[in-house]
Amino acid sequence: MSNMYCHKLALVDLELWSILIERIQSEHGLRYIIGAARLQRRLTEAANARHSRVHIIPHSLSGETSRTRLEETQASGAESSP
């Protein structure tokens, strides 16, 4: 199960990723908790910026060197103006 979230590009809802982070923290040691805490902070910042989805790209099992890319979504579903 530990490799399920490794080396994959995942597009997940913030809520689902938060659940996964909690599981990482409960099943693994300190380095996983540190990496998960960093990701949780980035997800919180994304949610505060009104982004509803994030791309998580883990580069190590612990997530310590993970990058996040934010994908802005439109609540109304209307096309944006130039």
Secondary structure, DSSP 4 states (H G I P E B T S, - for coil): -TTTTSS--EEEEHHHHHHHHHHHHHHS-HHHHHHHHHHHHHHHHHHHTT--EEEEE-SSTT-TT-EEEEE---SS-PPPP-
